[in-house]
């Protein structure tokens, strides 16, 4: 973080001050934060960013030790409700802009990782984040999808979804498309939950995007990969894809084809149960598939399969394993 700024707190304060100068962009109403209140917009943002895991009252006590400056928890919540979440995303973006030089793999690629985590905000029966467990108990839960710069240890982008409507692949795709708007090439590392024909083909067509995705080795995986024997492979695959249920039913016995369409889930290729297909009715998805051992020889064999569009000469099998381990 040293090369972002020698004094990260000063930089953060400068960013917050600039945000507050245009606070109407980040307020629910244009009239919010126009009146003098005990808790102004600058202090509100600073307190939220500095909060720990204590109760709201204890956090306010730490933030405002002077009782004359302290507000009630209710007053704090009322002020916080005026602030859009986009305020904090903009702070993250401005912090990242302050970094003039990024660490690159081979002096070429930003190395990024995508993953998701669940968070439980305070219960609100009217929230879009309301979630019901199998036992009928209700609570609020959000799913946070994050794009992370591994070498620089910085969050680059974020997408927040209600847990019951979460779509990690679509969130990943939206963030990668935003990254592709920059001139910088990048390599994104993704776990098994992201493997799908739609995401892979989108990445194939993004100019600056390289990917390294772990995928399933057995049941539930791409059938061409599930049939590979237990030894190392480094092969090029071409998978014929259709979203036409009629075409699939009339051609599946005479050609090797995958159906991707959530409306026909009973016929779906198991690895490709995706809510989206963004391309032609008939499409060939190409990628490099690498099967490798992840434990020492002599012990019980464990294998992983990585899908990538990295070239074989610069990124042999042994190097792919090292790069994915960064994740």
C-alpha positions, 0 to 999 in steps of 0.5 A: 500500500506504500506506493498508493500513498505514504499516508493512506488516512490522509488520502482517504480523508481527501477522497471523503471530502471530495465525495461530500462536495457532491453528496447529492449524487450519493444521497437518497434525496437531493435535500439530504445533508443540506441542514446542519445536523449533529452528524454530518456527511463527513463524520457519518462516512468516517464512522461507518468505515471505522466501525468494528464488530461491536454493537451500534451503541458501543461503536458510537461510544468509541467514535464519539467519546465526548457525550455532547457530540454523540447522537442516539443510535436511532439518529445515526440510523436515520442519517445512514438511511440517507446515504446510497451504498454507491458512496462506498463503492466510489471511495474504493474506486478512487483509492484504486485510482491513486495507485499509478503502477500495478504489479503484473504477471510477466509484466503484462497481466493483472492477476485477479480472483473472483469469489463470493461470500454471504453476509447477514445484515440486520433483520428487516421484514420488508427487505429484498434480502429477506431469506427463509431457511428450510425450518421456516425461520426468516433472516436477511442475507446478502451475497457479496461478489468481489473482484480482487487484485491478488498481487496488489492485494486490492479490491477492484470491484464488487457486486451485491445480490440478495442471497435468494437471487444470487447469480455468481456467474452473471455477477462475475461477467458484469465485473469482467466486462467493466474491467475489459473497458480498460486497456490493461490485460488481465488474468482472472482465476475462478473456482468450480462454481463459475465454470459454464459455457456462457461465462467461458465464451464471454471471456473468450470474446473479451479482448483483454481477458485471460482466464484460469478456471477450476472445473469438476473432474467427474459427475456433473462436469463437462462430459469430455473432461469427465471421461479423461483417465487419471493421468496428466492431460494438456489438450484443446477442446471444442464443445458444440453448444446449442440453446435450441431444445428441438435441435438438441433432441434431433441431433444428440444421437448423431453429433456430440452436442451440449444444450444450454438453456435454463428453460429445459433443465431436464435436458441440460448438460450437467455442467452448464445449468446456466440462466444465460446464453448470450450467443448464437443458436449454434456455437463452438466454445473452444478452450484449453483443458489441463488435468494435473495431479495436486498431491505427491506421487505415492499417495492416493491420487487427487486430480484437478482440471483447469480450463484456460485460454493461456498459451501453452508455450508461455504457460505450461502445465506446471506453471498453471498449477503455480498460478492457480495456487495464488488464488 
